[in-house]
Amino acid sequence: MFTGLIEETGIVASVIPVGQGRRFTIRASKVMDGLSIDDSVAVNGCCLTVIARTSDSFDVEAVEQTLSKTTLGEFQIGMVVNLERAMQLNDRLGGHLVLGHVDGVGSIVTIEERSLSHWVTIAIPPELEKYVIAVGSITLDGISLTVADLKENRVSVAIIPHTWKVTNFAKRSPGDRINVEVDLIGKYVEKLMTRKPEEQKITAEWLLDQGK
């Protein structure tokens, strides 16, 4: 589980094919503090497991399914990526609950520099639109952001100068593909609301029976 608050950006130092998957070495500094093998790290919003580390880098692997559902298959040496270690139970939840399970890949439509922010519009997969609401939360490349505007499958976010500085957004351009994770609460609500009546165990009759 993550918060969507990026701790730092790292650099892709190596990309090695492993069967149908790939192994990545990421150079980093801040996230190396206390990082152990088997720990989880969100890399551009994808939850990955640390399989090796040095003093200034760590290795992760992505299987074929992850490569096909995210932008990890496009990683190249020298790319700047967003990094966040898994949250601890005593941490403040400054962003929102992020699983690190990417729901789809969107693309940057426009980037507009404004007086106090950068206004970025993303085209998200149409099937994800129903999970996005105005002023709700969305995760883009691991960054917890507030939806400033929503028109069909176009999501706009206003990125403050600090976030622009400490993430890889400053190196992004229109046309770039970006990992999208929608708010998990909407997905849970949909699952509950679309269950068939025979699957519903808690009914008025059931509650009455339990009260006897």
Beta strands, then each sheet from edge to edge (+ up, - down):
strand 1: 8-18
strand 2: 21-27
strand 3: 40-43
strand 4: 46-53
strand 5: 57-62
strand 6: 80-85
strand 7: 104-113
strand 8: 118-123
strand 9: 137-140
strand 10: 143-151
strand 11: 154-159
strand 12: 177-182
sheet 1: 1+ 2- 5+ 4- 3+ 6- 1+
sheet 2: 7+ 8- 11+ 10- 9+ 12- 7+
end
